[in-house]
C-alpha cells in the first residue's frame, strides 16, 4: 500500500527507535560502559551541559581579553627596554601576523605602562570569576547544586598556572611538530601529559576533588585529548582566520570563530566533570550492591 505523505515510514522509524532504546535499557545493568554512558547523557541533560559550556566560554573570553592586552603590552615594553624591533621580539616569542602588528603598535604607544598596570588586576579578576564558574559547574555535575561552593586561594593560583601551562604546551607542541613524524608523536605525548596532568591537579581543588586522584583520571584524560583537538582546530582554522581573513570577515567573524573555539573548550570541561561524577557514582552503586549481596 502506498504511503504518499511518509507518515507510515516515520511511525516505523519511531517504533524502531523505541525498541532500540528498550534493548539498551535492558543491557544497561549488565554492561558498565552502557550504564556510564546513559548516566553521562542524563547528567548532561539534567544540568544543561550546553548552557554551562556557553557560560564557561564567556568567562574564558572575558579572561582572554585582558590577558591578550597584558601579553601584548608586556612584549611592547620588553621591546622598548631592550631597544629591539617590536617585530623581532614578536618573532622570538612565536607571534606572527595580526598579533605581531599589535605588539608593534603597542611598543610605539606612549600609554603602554598604563595598559600593562591596568591589565594585571583585570586578569586576576577575570581568573577569579572563571575559577568560580568552574567550581559551580563541577558542583552541579557532582552534587546537582551550585550553592555553597567553597573556593580556595590555592585553587585560584593553580588554575592560573594551568592556564599558562596550556599556552606554553601549545608552543611546545608547535615546535615538536615541525621536527617531523617522531617530533609529532613526542608533541602528542608532551601535550597530553602537561595539560591532562595540570587539569588533574586543578580538579583536586574543585567540587568532587575529594573523590581522589584515581576517580579524577578519566576526566583529566578527556580534557587532555579534547583540548588537543581544540588546539588543532585553532591552528588550522581560528589562527588562519584571524591572521589572513580579518579584513574579509571583520571583527564579528573573528570573534565568532574565537567564541566557538572557547565553547568547545567549555564543552570538554563539562563532559570531563560529568564523566568523573558518573563513573564515581557507578562505583559506589556497585560497591553497595556487592556489600548487600555479601
C-alpha positions, 0 to 999 in steps of 0.5 A: 500500500502506498504511503504518499505523505511518509507518515507510515515510514516515520511511525516505523522509524519511531517504533524502531527507535523505541525498541532500540532504546528498550534493548539498551535499557535492558543491557544497561545493568549488565554492561558498565560502559552502557550504564556510564554512558546513559548516566553521562547523557542524563547528567548532561541533560539534567544540568544543561551541559550546553548552557554551562559550556556557553557560560564557561566560554564567556568567562574564558573570553572575558579572561582572554581579553585582558590577558591578550592586552597584558601579553601584548603590552608586556612584549611592547615594553620588553621591546622598548627596554631592550631597544629591539624591533617590536617585530623581532621580539614578536618573532622570538616569542612565536607571534606572527601576523595580526598579533605581531602588528599589535605588539608593534603598535603597542611598543610605539604607544606612549600609554603602554605602562598604563595598559600593562598596570591596568591589565594585571588586576583585570586578569586576576579578576577575570581568573577569579570569576572563571575559577568560580564558574568552574567550581559551580559547574563541577558542583552541579555535575557532582552534587546537582547544586551550585550553592555553597561552593567553597573556593580556595586561594590555592585553587585560584593560583593553580588554575592560573598556572594551568592556564599558562601551562596550556599556552606554553604546551601549545608552543611546545607542541608547535615546535615538536611538530615541525621536527617531523613524524617522531617530533609529532608523536613526542608533541602528542605525548608532551601535550597530553601529559602537561595539560591532562596532568595540570587539569588533574591537579586543578580538579583536586581543588574543585567540587568532587576533588575529594573523590581522589586522584584515581576517580579524577583520571578519566576526566583529566584524560578527556580534557587532555585529548579534547583540548588537543583537538581544540588546539588543532582546530585553532591552528588550522582554522581560528589562527588562519582566520584571524591572521589572513581573513580579518579584513574579509570577515571583520571583527564579528567573524573573528570573534565568532570563530574565537567564541566557538573555539572557547565553547568547545573548550567549555564543552570538554570541561563539562563532559570531563566533570560529568564523566568523573561524577558518573563513573564515581557514582557507578562505583559506589552503586556497585560497591553497595550492591556487592556489600548487600549481596555479601 
